[in-house]
Amino acid sequence: MERRGIQGLVVLGDTTLGNPDLTYVVGRNLARGGIYFKRAACKPLLITSILDVLTARGGRVENVRTFTDLGFEKLLVEHGQTEAYPRLILEVLTQLGVAGKVILAGRNDLAWGTYLLDKLRSLGVRISCESSPTILEVARATKSVSELHDIRGVGSKTSKVVSKVLDELKALKRRRGHLMLGGRVATIKSVKRLISTQLAIEGLTAPEGTIFAIGPSSADPHNSGIPGAEIRERKLIVFDIFPQCESGYWFDLTRTFVIGRADKRAKVLFDAVQDAQDSAIAILKNGLSGQSAMALACDVIEKYGFRTVRDVYAGKAREISSGFIHSLGHGVGLTIGERPYLSFQNQDPLKTGNVVTVEPGVYLPKFGGVRIEDTVHITGRACENLSKARKEFELN
Amino acid sequence: MERRGIQGLVVLGDTTLGNPDLTYVVGRNLARGGIYFKRAACKPLLITSILDVLTARGGRVENVRTFTDLGFEKLLVEHGQTEAYPRLILEVLTQLGVAGKVILAGRNDLAWGTYLLDKLRSLGVRISCESSPTILEVARATKSVSELHDIRGVGSKTSKVVSKVLDELKALKRRRGHLMLGGRVATIKSVKRLISTQLAIEGLTAPEGTIFAIGPSSADPHNSGIPGAEIRERKLIVFDIFPQCESGYWFDLTRTFVIGRADKRAKVLFDAVQDAQDSAIAILKNGLSGQSAMALACDVIEKYGFRTVRDVYAGKAREISSGFIHSLGHGVGLTIGERPYLSFQNQDPLKTGNVVTVEPGVYLPKFGGVRIEDTVHITGRACENLSKARKEFELN
């Protein structure tokens, strides 16, 4: 904070859910959120609802107080419901002796955020903005030992879910090229039920759903699968799963396969993507830039004759709809997409403690797509692959 | 918008997850979010990533364009990564002819929000704040037919999960006052696995977890249950479940019960809470204030000899730690806690189309608590109870 000239950091929100910065500084899930205060070089203070105070005391902040402790009810009477909140922030900042630059952080509605900002400034608080990467983005990009422990845990559970689902699919009977499940032709919907049951058994949730897309719809990286679509042999299936564990950490893993035998075109896609992923994983380590990893993946995929987004960055195309149409990877932690990025836009060196996905993909509209994704931990000499699920292309 | 003197509304975010305002205006889940523009009295425009554009087109906005369509890459080159985003907003507002008051909305990091706001203002955009309730809070409080359809759906599935879990618990063998599950003494952890499996079967997720608290820990309304705690007979168990369905709508339901027979003290708690809930549900309808419903619930609970938060609002106590220590209810929709509130602070009349929880509770520290909660839909003449799970106090 000192280096950035910030004297006070205030992280707030009405819940820690979907509020990774607040979850990060608090170290616990608080249903009603709270306000975290940090004066540079001092211990932090956390204000929570009386209903969350016991939970909060189990987290990272020693000094946890309730809104009532700090006289919030009195401010409500004096200033009304809208103004009581900024007044409370002002009082605490004054008590902490913060008169310099203050950063407000935490995910909040911007309409309300505009009010809060304008009001605090009118009360004399010197609120500054930060350009990205913010102080908390930087902190969150490098995982601590306890964060890595949680991510390893969700990684091992996610890998187990994927392996079990693949085993179940392999064990299903086939009739005239279709997979049969519970006496009926298996559909995306029925397979998703298998997946969510396995997630539940492992104690994971998937708040953003799961992608299980077959055939042409697998060529759209964000198509999560048409519920009624039938599971057939010889079609490309992209299975991309991104669950979250109870403490808030995510994981990201994708496998692409066909039931039965794949045709030649699908095999070329698979080989290109697998080759790109292996090549990228082989060079990832502390000090390498996200850009370099991305460039290498593009090199490999172009060698197989497919286009890549390099054409867009090089100004050769306005956009591309076929080939490797997205970036190589992104950070994973308390969100499913954060710093650092493995993309042409990221020239910064990766650091030990970063956790990133490595997920090249090649997509051919109207035919299908292949994406293979692992989540890895960057270390000084290499990277540690946290995904344990096998990469089996033809399920026989 | 006209009534509030707003000419432009911009709702933005890097994902719709945990961003209810953006989910609401878009009508779909977009993994990479987007920017929604609305000029008063005109049709809206939505900008999304190329990866989300097909999904977005299935939602509420007809006019969906990609960042590339609007020349974002050019702005990136001209203004750099940080400034390109506000520049894009400025360009679109200019194209739409918006020169008057603009509201920024959607959940976003405030550190970045501060930058966005200051930059847009420096570029001449007249950004205003809204006092709560914001235009989107007001819109979201009254559910449309299609929203009610989704909430009814998640309500019926949630009720099914609760009924099935109660059936399973009843069917378990008991040994020396303990419930047995899979040959071992059942714990909170093993019961939570039953719950999450049932949730998965119904296609629901519980991103905020589930409360299953036994004995003294049930006296803390936000204690979600100590994983290792054993399930015993004759102890109060608070089972509070708040799942979300795929389209983003939540539901909230609580049952309190004992395995076997309850003692007299626990029965009095249950009767007080059930009586308070029945009384409140009987009067809830369009036009009644949230405050009146809360006051009635307090009347009933006080009649049974317990304290209520009325003492705090009447200035008789600074805080209370026993009795009815929270409010009667809150709205439910794309969040698990929103307008309208059934509390002393809400003097506004409820409206047809509101969906609220009715959840009185009485808590005795070191002993336990009882909370009974249904989610109801306010109509012109009464309220429709969307919770179908039975209220059985003694599981025998």
Chai-1 contact restraints between the chains, C-beta under 6 A:
chainA,res_idxA,chainB,res_idxB,connection_type,confidence,min_distance_angstrom,max_distance_angstrom,comment,restraint_id
A,L17,B,E208,contact,1.0,0.0,6.0,A-B,restraint_1
A,G18,B,G18,contact,1.0,0.0,6.0,A-B,restraint_2
A,A31,B,H222,contact,1.0,0.0,6.0,A-B,restraint_3
A,L51,B,P221,contact,1.0,0.0,6.0,A-B,restraint_4
A,L51,B,H222,contact,1.0,0.0,6.0,A-B,restraint_5
A,D52,B,H222,contact,1.0,0.0,6.0,A-B,restraint_6
A,T68,B,E319,contact,1.0,0.0,6.0,A-B,restraint_7
A,T82,B,S131,contact,1.0,0.0,6.0,A-B,restraint_8
A,I103,B,A111,contact,1.0,0.0,6.0,A-B,restraint_9
A,L104,B,L110,contact,1.0,0.0,6.0,A-B,restraint_10
A,A105,B,L110,contact,1.0,0.0,6.0,A-B,restraint_11
A,A105,B,A111,contact,1.0,0.0,6.0,A-B,restraint_12
A,G106,B,L110,contact,1.0,0.0,6.0,A-B,restraint_13
A,R107,B,R107,contact,1.0,0.0,6.0,A-B,restraint_14
A,R107,B,D109,contact,1.0,0.0,6.0,A-B,restraint_15
A,N108,B,L110,contact,1.0,0.0,6.0,A-B,restraint_16
A,D109,B,R107,contact,1.0,0.0,6.0,A-B,restraint_17
A,L110,B,L104,contact,1.0,0.0,6.0,A-B,restraint_18
A,L110,B,A105,contact,1.0,0.0,6.0,A-B,restraint_19
A,L110,B,G106,contact,1.0,0.0,6.0,A-B,restraint_20
A,L110,B,N108,contact,1.0,0.0,6.0,A-B,restraint_21
A,L110,B,G113,contact,1.0,0.0,6.0,A-B,restraint_22
A,A111,B,I103,contact,1.0,0.0,6.0,A-B,restraint_23
A,A111,B,A105,contact,1.0,0.0,6.0,A-B,restraint_24
A,A111,B,E130,contact,1.0,0.0,6.0,A-B,restraint_25
A,A111,B,T134,contact,1.0,0.0,6.0,A-B,restraint_26
A,G113,B,L110,contact,1.0,0.0,6.0,A-B,restraint_27
A,G113,B,G113,contact,1.0,0.0,6.0,A-B,restraint_28
A,T114,B,C129,contact,1.0,0.0,6.0,A-B,restraint_29
A,Y115,B,C129,contact,1.0,0.0,6.0,A-B,restraint_30
A,D118,B,C129,contact,1.0,0.0,6.0,A-B,restraint_31
A,C129,B,T114,contact,1.0,0.0,6.0,A-B,restraint_32
A,C129,B,Y115,contact,1.0,0.0,6.0,A-B,restraint_33
A,C129,B,D118,contact,1.0,0.0,6.0,A-B,restraint_34
A,E130,B,A111,contact,1.0,0.0,6.0,A-B,restraint_35
A,S131,B,T82,contact,1.0,0.0,6.0,A-B,restraint_36
A,S132,B,T82,contact,1.0,0.0,6.0,A-B,restraint_37
A,T134,B,A111,contact,1.0,0.0,6.0,A-B,restraint_38
A,S196,B,A200,contact,1.0,0.0,6.0,A-B,restraint_39
A,T197,B,A200,contact,1.0,0.0,6.0,A-B,restraint_40
A,A200,B,S196,contact,1.0,0.0,6.0,A-B,restraint_41
A,A200,B,T197,contact,1.0,0.0,6.0,A-B,restraint_42
A,A200,B,A200,contact,1.0,0.0,6.0,A-B,restraint_43
A,T205,B,T205,contact,1.0,0.0,6.0,A-B,restraint_44
A,T205,B,P207,contact,1.0,0.0,6.0,A-B,restraint_45
A,P207,B,T205,contact,1.0,0.0,6.0,A-B,restraint_46
A,P207,B,P207,contact,1.0,0.0,6.0,A-B,restraint_47
A,E208,B,L17,contact,1.0,0.0,6.0,A-B,restraint_48
A,P221,B,L51,contact,1.0,0.0,6.0,A-B,restraint_49
A,H222,B,A31,contact,1.0,0.0,6.0,A-B,restraint_50
A,H222,B,L51,contact,1.0,0.0,6.0,A-B,restraint_51
A,H222,B,D52,contact,1.0,0.0,6.0,A-B,restraint_52
A,E319,B,T68,contact,1.0,0.0,6.0,A-B,restraint_53
